[in-house]
């Protein structure tokens, strides 16, 4: 028995147009799942779905903004029609609004409430809440399913500067455990992955100077990471496939797997 065979599974990757979400979409496909890449950027989404198809997988891109329940419902209907009823949901949408970041010139007490709410909308409401409300009930009715939410090391220990992002990601962990408890009797498992630092579009300016050299923040991160480097997007795939597989993780729910190079194990 192949514990990590996802043949027959239909995986929906919200935020599959991003770097990490896209890598997860390709990884789930390589394990045998049919994959729906869901996101706002059609060019990146179509390219990701095409790459999966060229590799021999089955995939489609569906345009939708996860914060818009009507758009997500329409996407759900399209996915069901094209691939079948979703059995795996990956919530990988997220990011940080710079307007809600504490800087040398922007104090905590001066942060925009609008930007604070935007971070919660992106990372918690559209990032987890609405997708779970849309796809979770169908999984519960079917008596099986796996939901995987992408958290952050900042959910465990609030990082400097990105205060509202950290708070929103902490709420993601809390909601993950709530849903794990609520839906376990219905056969639906809900877990999370905590990535460490993975360079992506939303944090690249914080991590690298215009000339490509590491910023002071990057040097601090590497110094706090026992492995001494950033993660690679493909290094999230193993944990995701494990949690998506009913055979490999059938008794795992409400847990968080850290893929952080030891970041959260480091003290002094």
Buried (B, 14 or more C-beta within 10 A) or exposed (E): EEEBBBEEBBBBBBBBBBBBBBBBBBBBBBBBBBBBBBBBBEEBBBBBBBBBBEEEBBBBBBBBBBBBBEBBBBBBEBBBEBBEBBBBBBBBBBBBBBBBBBEEEBEEEEBEEEBBBBBBBBBBBBBBBBBBEBBBEBBBEBEBBBBBBBBBBBBBEBBEBBBBBBBBBBBBBEBBBEBBEEBEEBBBBBBBBBBBBBBBEBBEEBBBEEEEEBEEBBEEBBEBBEEEEBBEBEBBBBBBBBBBBBEBBEEBBBBBBBBBBEBBEEEE
